[in-house]
Amino acid sequence: MVQLFILFFFSIKPTHGYEIQRFISLNRMSEWNNIKSGSIYYAIKKLEKDGYIRMIDKPEEGEKKKQIYEITQRGRDVLKKLAYNEMSKPLQGAASEKFLLYPIIANLQKEEIIQCVEKHIIDLKAQKIRIDDWRKEKGQKACSMEVITLDYMITTVDSQIIWHNMMLENLDNIIQESKEIVKLIKETDFMKYE
């Protein structure tokens, strides 16, 4: 998710790692997501090495100026691939990376999002059937911990199905909100908010 988020940010505007760190900090993203501001520079170096971003402005020796990067076409292609991968993942607890939707959907078309989410819902329903079958197979022989565990698994899958259906129902609003966040990032110098 860190690479996806960094590529998303660079797809909006050329900038430096510290501005991305400021955005993460200002939005308190490390509290509700696995994106930690300390991992930004390591990820930037890896993305540059892989050819997904490139440095366009390097400070002179002894200058305090930040290194400015921009996304490459190869980076745009991998950004879309990473977005699909995230859309296909299950929700995982209260800090699921999927809750950070705007970098995921900002680079996908509405039809692509619908197709991906509908496929994921089908997979979730199949998973629920397998768990139900397993529970029936256990029947009266299941110990109380197995019953609680299987019930929890079913509830978790049901919650994911509901969340994804609600996402589809509200997709136009979500896409619009994503565009507004992109506009905000494009127009804001987060360095002003030290």
KOLBA-850545 format. One line per 8 residues: number of its first residue (from 1); their letters; for each residue x, y, z of N, C-alpha, C. Coordinates in nm, 2 decimals. Example, Ala and Ser with C-alpha at 12.3 -4.5 7.8 and 13.67 -1.06 7.14 Angstrom:
# residues 2
1	as	1.32:-0.57:0.78:1.23:-0.45:0.78:1.32:-0.33:0.78 ~ 1.28:-0.22:0.71:1.37:-0.11:0.71:1.29:0.00:0.79
***
This chain:
# residues 194
1	mvqlfilf	0.08:-0.12:0.00:0.00:0.00:0.00:0.09:0.13:0.00 ~ 0.20:0.12:0.06:0.29:0.24:0.06:0.33:0.28:-0.08 ~ 0.37:0.18:-0.16:0.41:0.20:-0.30:0.29:0.26:-0.38 ~ 0.17:0.20:-0.36:0.05:0.25:-0.42:0.02:0.39:-0.39 ~ 0.03:0.42:-0.26:0.00:0.56:-0.22:0.11:0.66:-0.27 ~ 0.23:0.62:-0.27:0.34:0.71:-0.32:0.32:0.73:-0.47 ~ 0.29:0.63:-0.55:0.27:0.64:-0.69:0.15:0.73:-0.72 ~ 0.04:0.71:-0.64:-0.08:0.79:-0.65:-0.04:0.94:-0.63
9	ffsikpth	0.03:0.97:-0.53:0.07:1.11:-0.50:0.15:1.16:-0.62 ~ 0.25:1.09:-0.67:0.33:1.13:-0.78:0.25:1.14:-0.91 ~ 0.14:1.07:-0.92:0.06:1.07:-1.04:-0.02:1.21:-1.05 ~ -0.03:1.27:-0.93:-0.10:1.40:-0.92:-0.01:1.51:-0.95 ~ 0.11:1.51:-0.89:0.21:1.62:-0.91:0.35:1.57:-0.88 ~ 0.45:1.63:-0.94:0.59:1.60:-0.90:0.61:1.67:-0.77 ~ 0.68:1.60:-0.68:0.70:1.65:-0.54:0.81:1.58:-0.48 ~ 0.83:1.59:-0.35:0.94:1.53:-0.28:0.87:1.44:-0.16
17	gyeiqrfi	0.95:1.36:-0.11:0.90:1.27:-0.01:0.85:1.33:0.12 ~ 0.91:1.45:0.15:0.87:1.52:0.27:0.73:1.57:0.26 ~ 0.69:1.61:0.15:0.55:1.66:0.13:0.45:1.54:0.15 ~ 0.49:1.43:0.10:0.41:1.31:0.12:0.40:1.27:0.26 ~ 0.51:1.28:0.33:0.51:1.26:0.48:0.42:1.36:0.55 ~ 0.42:1.48:0.51:0.34:1.58:0.57:0.19:1.55:0.55 ~ 0.15:1.51:0.43:0.02:1.47:0.40:-0.03:1.35:0.49 ~ 0.06:1.25:0.50:0.03:1.14:0.59:0.01:1.18:0.73
25	slnrmsew	0.10:1.27:0.78:0.09:1.31:0.92:-0.03:1.40:0.94 ~ -0.06:1.49:0.85:-0.17:1.58:0.87:-0.31:1.50:0.87 ~ -0.31:1.40:0.79:-0.43:1.32:0.79:-0.44:1.20:0.89 ~ -0.33:1.19:0.97:-0.32:1.09:1.07:-0.34:0.95:1.02 ~ -0.29:0.93:0.90:-0.31:0.80:0.83:-0.24:0.69:0.90 ~ -0.13:0.71:0.97:-0.06:0.60:1.03:-0.14:0.55:1.15 ~ -0.24:0.62:1.20:-0.33:0.58:1.31:-0.43:0.48:1.26 ~ -0.47:0.49:1.13:-0.58:0.40:1.09:-0.55:0.32:0.96
33	nniksgsi	-0.42:0.33:0.93:-0.38:0.25:0.81:-0.23:0.21:0.83 ~ -0.19:0.12:0.74:-0.05:0.07:0.75:0.05:0.16:0.69 ~ 0.02:0.28:0.64:0.11:0.36:0.58:0.18:0.45:0.69 ~ 0.31:0.42:0.70:0.38:0.50:0.81:0.47:0.60:0.73 ~ 0.48:0.72:0.78:0.56:0.82:0.72:0.71:0.78:0.71 ~ 0.76:0.71:0.81:0.90:0.67:0.81:0.94:0.57:0.69 ~ 0.84:0.51:0.63:0.87:0.42:0.52:0.87:0.48:0.39 ~ 0.84:0.61:0.38:0.83:0.68:0.25:0.96:0.68:0.18
41	yyaikkle	1.07:0.72:0.24:1.20:0.74:0.17:1.25:0.60:0.12 ~ 1.23:0.50:0.20:1.28:0.37:0.15:1.20:0.33:0.03 ~ 1.06:0.35:0.03:0.98:0.31:-0.08:1.01:0.40:-0.21 ~ 1.04:0.53:-0.19:1.07:0.61:-0.30:1.20:0.56:-0.37 ~ 1.30:0.53:-0.29:1.43:0.47:-0.35:1.40:0.35:-0.43 ~ 1.31:0.26:-0.37:1.28:0.13:-0.44:1.20:0.16:-0.57 ~ 1.11:0.25:-0.57:1.03:0.29:-0.68:1.12:0.35:-0.79 ~ 1.21:0.43:-0.75:1.31:0.49:-0.85:1.40:0.38:-0.91
49	kdgyirmi	1.45:0.29:-0.83:1.53:0.18:-0.88:1.45:0.10:-0.98 ~ 1.32:0.08:-0.95:1.24:-0.01:-1.04:1.19:0.07:-1.17 ~ 1.22:0.20:-1.17:1.19:0.28:-1.29:1.04:0.33:-1.29 ~ 0.98:0.33:-1.17:0.84:0.37:-1.16:0.83:0.52:-1.14 ~ 0.93:0.58:-1.08:0.94:0.73:-1.07:1.09:0.77:-1.11 ~ 1.10:0.90:-1.14:1.24:0.94:-1.17:1.26:1.08:-1.10 ~ 1.38:1.11:-1.07:1.41:1.23:-1.01:1.42:1.34:-1.12 ~ 1.36:1.45:-1.10:1.36:1.56:-1.20:1.43:1.68:-1.15
57	dkpeegek	1.46:1.69:-1.02:1.53:1.80:-0.97:1.61:1.76:-0.85 ~ 1.74:1.76:-0.86:1.83:1.72:-0.75:1.90:1.84:-0.70 ~ 1.91:1.85:-0.56:1.97:1.97:-0.50:2.12:1.96:-0.53 ~ 2.18:2.08:-0.53:2.33:2.09:-0.54:2.39:2.05:-0.41 ~ 2.52:2.01:-0.41:2.59:1.97:-0.29:2.57:2.08:-0.18 ~ 2.53:2.04:-0.07:2.51:2.13:0.05:2.38:2.21:0.05 ~ 2.30:2.20:-0.05:2.17:2.27:-0.05:2.07:2.19:0.03 ~ 1.98:2.26:0.09:1.87:2.20:0.17:1.75:2.16:0.08
65	kkqiyeit	1.75:2.20:-0.04:1.64:2.17:-0.13:1.61:2.02:-0.14 ~ 1.48:1.99:-0.15:1.44:1.85:-0.16:1.45:1.79:-0.30 ~ 1.47:1.66:-0.30:1.47:1.59:-0.43:1.33:1.57:-0.48 ~ 1.31:1.62:-0.60:1.17:1.62:-0.66:1.16:1.50:-0.76 ~ 1.06:1.43:-0.75:1.03:1.31:-0.83:0.90:1.32:-0.91 ~ 0.89:1.25:-1.02:0.77:1.24:-1.09:0.75:1.10:-1.13 ~ 0.62:1.06:-1.16:0.59:0.92:-1.20:0.63:0.90:-1.35 ~ 0.67:0.78:-1.38:0.70:0.75:-1.52:0.57:0.68:-1.58
73	qrgrdvlk	0.57:0.65:-1.71:0.46:0.57:-1.77:0.46:0.43:-1.71 ~ 0.58:0.38:-1.69:0.59:0.24:-1.63:0.52:0.25:-1.49 ~ 0.55:0.36:-1.42:0.49:0.38:-1.29:0.34:0.39:-1.29 ~ 0.29:0.46:-1.39:0.14:0.47:-1.41:0.08:0.33:-1.44 ~ 0.15:0.25:-1.51:0.10:0.11:-1.54:0.10:0.03:-1.42 ~ 0.20:0.04:-1.34:0.21:-0.04:-1.21:0.11:0.01:-1.11 ~ 0.09:0.14:-1.11:-0.01:0.20:-1.02:-0.15:0.14:-1.05 ~ -0.19:0.13:-1.17:-0.32:0.07:-1.20:-0.32:-0.08:-1.16
81	klaynems	-0.21:-0.15:-1.18:-0.21:-0.29:-1.14:-0.22:-0.30:-0.99 ~ -0.15:-0.22:-0.91:-0.15:-0.22:-0.77:-0.29:-0.19:-0.72 ~ -0.36:-0.09:-0.79:-0.50:-0.05:-0.75:-0.59:-0.17:-0.77 ~ -0.58:-0.25:-0.88:-0.66:-0.37:-0.89:-0.64:-0.47:-0.78 ~ -0.51:-0.49:-0.75:-0.48:-0.58:-0.65:-0.54:-0.55:-0.51 ~ -0.53:-0.42:-0.48:-0.59:-0.37:-0.35:-0.75:-0.39:-0.35 ~ -0.81:-0.36:-0.47:-0.95:-0.37:-0.48:-1.00:-0.52:-0.46 ~ -0.91:-0.61:-0.49:-0.95:-0.75:-0.48:-0.92:-0.81:-0.35
89	kplqgaas	-0.85:-0.74:-0.26:-0.82:-0.79:-0.13:-0.94:-0.78:-0.03 ~ -0.94:-0.87:0.06:-1.05:-0.86:0.16:-1.02:-0.75:0.26 ~ -1.13:-0.70:0.33:-1.12:-0.61:0.43:-1.05:-0.68:0.55 ~ -0.96:-0.61:0.62:-0.89:-0.68:0.73:-0.89:-0.59:0.85 ~ -0.99:-0.60:0.93:-0.99:-0.53:1.06:-1.03:-0.38:1.04 ~ -1.01:-0.31:1.15:-1.04:-0.17:1.16:-0.94:-0.08:1.08 ~ -0.83:-0.14:1.05:-0.72:-0.06:0.98:-0.70:-0.11:0.84 ~ -0.80:-0.16:0.77:-0.78:-0.22:0.64:-0.73:-0.12:0.54
97	ekfllypi	-0.64:-0.16:0.46:-0.58:-0.07:0.36:-0.69:-0.03:0.26 ~ -0.79:-0.12:0.24:-0.89:-0.09:0.15:-0.97:0.03:0.18 ~ -0.97:0.07:0.31:-1.05:0.19:0.35:-0.99:0.32:0.30 ~ -0.86:0.31:0.25:-0.80:0.42:0.19:-0.83:0.42:0.04 ~ -0.95:0.44:0.01:-1.00:0.42:-0.13:-0.95:0.52:-0.23 ~ -0.93:0.64:-0.20:-0.90:0.74:-0.30:-0.78:0.71:-0.39 ~ -0.67:0.66:-0.33:-0.56:0.63:-0.42:-0.58:0.51:-0.50 ~ -0.67:0.42:-0.46:-0.70:0.30:-0.53:-0.79:0.33:-0.65
105	ianlqkee	-0.90:0.40:-0.62:-1.00:0.42:-0.73:-0.97:0.54:-0.82 ~ -0.88:0.63:-0.78:-0.85:0.75:-0.86:-0.79:0.71:-1.00 ~ -0.73:0.60:-1.01:-0.66:0.56:-1.13:-0.74:0.45:-1.21 ~ -0.86:0.42:-1.17:-0.94:0.32:-1.24:-1.06:0.38:-1.29 ~ -1.12:0.32:-1.40:-1.24:0.37:-1.46:-1.36:0.31:-1.38 ~ -1.47:0.37:-1.38:-1.59:0.33:-1.30:-1.62:0.18:-1.34 ~ -1.62:0.15:-1.47:-1.66:0.02:-1.51:-1.56:-0.09:-1.46 ~ -1.43:-0.05:-1.45:-1.33:-0.14:-1.40:-1.35:-0.16:-1.25
113	iiqcvekh	-1.39:-0.06:-1.18:-1.41:-0.07:-1.03:-1.53:-0.16:-1.01 ~ -1.64:-0.14:-1.09:-1.76:-0.22:-1.07:-1.73:-0.37:-1.10 ~ -1.66:-0.39:-1.21:-1.63:-0.53:-1.24:-1.54:-0.60:-1.13 ~ -1.44:-0.53:-1.08:-1.36:-0.58:-0.98:-1.43:-0.61:-0.85 ~ -1.52:-0.51:-0.81:-1.59:-0.53:-0.68:-1.70:-0.64:-0.70 ~ -1.76:-0.65:-0.81:-1.86:-0.75:-0.83:-1.80:-0.89:-0.83 ~ -1.68:-0.90:-0.89:-1.61:-1.03:-0.88:-1.57:-1.06:-0.74 ~ -1.53:-0.96:-0.66:-1.49:-0.98:-0.52:-1.61:-1.03:-0.44
121	iidlkaqk	-1.73:-0.97:-0.47:-1.85:-1.01:-0.40:-1.88:-1.16:-0.43 ~ -1.87:-1.20:-0.55:-1.89:-1.34:-0.59:-1.80:-1.43:-0.51 ~ -1.67:-1.39:-0.50:-1.57:-1.47:-0.43:-1.61:-1.48:-0.28 ~ -1.65:-1.36:-0.23:-1.69:-1.36:-0.08:-1.81:-1.45:-0.06 ~ -1.91:-1.45:-0.15:-2.03:-1.54:-0.14:-1.99:-1.69:-0.14 ~ -1.89:-1.72:-0.23:-1.84:-1.85:-0.24:-1.77:-1.89:-0.11 ~ -1.70:-1.80:-0.06:-1.63:-1.83:0.07:-1.73:-1.85:0.18 ~ -1.83:-1.78:0.18:-1.94:-1.80:0.29:-2.00:-1.93:0.27
129	iriddwrk	-2.03:-1.98:0.15:-2.09:-2.11:0.13:-1.99:-2.22:0.18 ~ -1.86:-2.20:0.16:-1.77:-2.30:0.21:-1.77:-2.31:0.36 ~ -1.77:-2.19:0.42:-1.77:-2.18:0.57:-1.90:-2.25:0.62 ~ -2.02:-2.21:0.56:-2.15:-2.27:0.60:-2.14:-2.42:0.58 ~ -2.09:-2.47:0.47:-2.08:-2.62:0.45:-1.99:-2.68:0.56 ~ -1.88:-2.62:0.59:-1.79:-2.67:0.70:-1.86:-2.67:0.83 ~ -1.94:-2.57:0.86:-2.01:-2.56:0.99:-2.12:-2.68:0.99 ~ -2.19:-2.70:0.88:-2.29:-2.81:0.87:-2.22:-2.94:0.89
137	ekgqkacs	-2.10:-2.96:0.83:-2.03:-3.08:0.84:-1.99:-3.11:0.98 ~ -1.95:-3.01:1.05:-1.91:-3.02:1.19:-2.03:-3.06:1.28 ~ -2.15:-3.00:1.24:-2.27:-3.03:1.31:-2.26:-3.02:1.46 ~ -2.32:-3.12:1.53:-2.33:-3.13:1.67:-2.19:-3.16:1.73 ~ -2.10:-3.21:1.65:-1.97:-3.25:1.70:-1.88:-3.14:1.73 ~ -1.91:-3.02:1.68:-1.83:-2.90:1.69:-1.82:-2.86:1.84 ~ -1.70:-2.83:1.88:-1.69:-2.77:2.02:-1.73:-2.63:2.02 ~ -1.75:-2.57:2.13:-1.80:-2.43:2.14:-1.70:-2.33:2.07
145	mevitldy	-1.57:-2.35:2.08:-1.48:-2.26:2.02:-1.49:-2.27:1.87 ~ -1.51:-2.39:1.81:-1.53:-2.40:1.67:-1.65:-2.33:1.62 ~ -1.76:-2.34:1.70:-1.89:-2.28:1.66:-1.87:-2.13:1.66 ~ -1.81:-2.07:1.77:-1.78:-1.93:1.78:-1.70:-1.88:1.66 ~ -1.59:-1.96:1.63:-1.50:-1.92:1.52:-1.57:-1.92:1.39 ~ -1.65:-2.03:1.36:-1.72:-2.03:1.23:-1.82:-1.92:1.22 ~ -1.89:-1.90:1.33:-1.99:-1.79:1.33:-1.93:-1.66:1.30 ~ -1.81:-1.63:1.37:-1.74:-1.51:1.35:-1.69:-1.50:1.20
153	mittvdsq	-1.64:-1.61:1.14:-1.60:-1.61:1.00:-1.72:-1.57:0.91 ~ -1.83:-1.63:0.94:-1.95:-1.60:0.86:-1.99:-1.45:0.87 ~ -1.99:-1.40:0.99:-2.03:-1.26:1.02:-1.93:-1.17:0.95 ~ -1.80:-1.20:0.95:-1.70:-1.12:0.89:-1.72:-1.12:0.74 ~ -1.75:-1.23:0.68:-1.77:-1.23:0.53:-1.90:-1.16:0.50 ~ -2.00:-1.18:0.58:-2.13:-1.10:0.55:-2.10:-0.95:0.56 ~ -2.02:-0.90:0.66:-1.99:-0.76:0.67:-1.92:-0.71:0.55 ~ -1.83:-0.79:0.50:-1.75:-0.75:0.38:-1.84:-0.74:0.26
161	iiwhnmml	-1.94:-0.83:0.24:-2.03:-0.83:0.13:-2.12:-0.70:0.14 ~ -2.16:-0.67:0.26:-2.24:-0.55:0.28:-2.16:-0.42:0.25 ~ -2.03:-0.42:0.29:-1.95:-0.30:0.27:-1.93:-0.28:0.12 ~ -1.90:-0.39:0.05:-1.87:-0.38:-0.10:-2.00:-0.34:-0.17 ~ -2.11:-0.40:-0.13:-2.24:-0.36:-0.19:-2.27:-0.21:-0.17 ~ -2.24:-0.16:-0.05:-2.26:-0.02:-0.02:-2.16:0.07:-0.10 ~ -2.05:0.02:-0.12:-1.95:0.09:-0.21:-2.01:0.10:-0.35 ~ -2.06:-0.01:-0.40:-2.12:0.00:-0.54:-2.24:0.10:-0.54
169	enldniiq	-2.32:0.09:-0.44:-2.44:0.18:-0.44:-2.40:0.33:-0.43 ~ -2.28:0.36:-0.37:-2.24:0.50:-0.35:-2.12:0.53:-0.44 ~ -2.09:0.45:-0.54:-1.97:0.47:-0.62:-1.96:0.60:-0.68 ~ -2.06:0.66:-0.73:-2.05:0.79:-0.80:-2.01:0.90:-0.70 ~ -2.06:0.89:-0.57:-2.02:0.99:-0.47:-1.87:0.96:-0.43 ~ -1.83:0.83:-0.42:-1.70:0.80:-0.38:-1.60:0.85:-0.49 ~ -1.63:0.83:-0.62:-1.55:0.88:-0.73:-1.54:1.03:-0.72 ~ -1.65:1.10:-0.70:-1.64:1.25:-0.69:-1.56:1.29:-0.57
177	eskeivkl	-1.57:1.22:-0.46:-1.49:1.26:-0.34:-1.34:1.23:-0.37 ~ -1.31:1.13:-0.44:-1.17:1.09:-0.48:-1.12:1.20:-0.57 ~ -1.20:1.25:-0.66:-1.15:1.36:-0.75:-1.12:1.49:-0.67 ~ -1.20:1.51:-0.57:-1.18:1.63:-0.48:-1.06:1.62:-0.40 ~ -1.02:1.50:-0.36:-0.90:1.48:-0.28:-0.78:1.50:-0.38 ~ -0.79:1.45:-0.50:-0.68:1.47:-0.60:-0.66:1.62:-0.62 ~ -0.77:1.69:-0.64:-0.77:1.84:-0.66:-0.70:1.90:-0.54 ~ -0.74:1.86:-0.42:-0.68:1.92:-0.30:-0.53:1.90:-0.29
185	iketdfmk	-0.49:1.77:-0.32:-0.34:1.74:-0.32:-0.27:1.83:-0.43 ~ -0.33:1.84:-0.55:-0.27:1.91:-0.66:-0.25:2.06:-0.62 ~ -0.34:2.12:-0.55:-0.34:2.26:-0.52:-0.28:2.30:-0.39 ~ -0.25:2.20:-0.30:-0.20:2.24:-0.17:-0.05:2.21:-0.15 ~ 0.01:2.30:-0.09:0.15:2.28:-0.05:0.15:2.24:0.09 ~ 0.16:2.11:0.12:0.15:2.06:0.26:0.27:2.10:0.34 ~ 0.37:2.16:0.29:0.48:2.20:0.36:0.45:2.33:0.45 ~ 0.34:2.40:0.41:0.30:2.51:0.48:0.24:2.48:0.62
193	ye	0.21:2.35:0.64:0.14:2.30:0.76:0.24:2.23:0.85 ~ 0.34:2.29:0.89:0.45:2.23:0.97:0.40:2.21:1.11
***
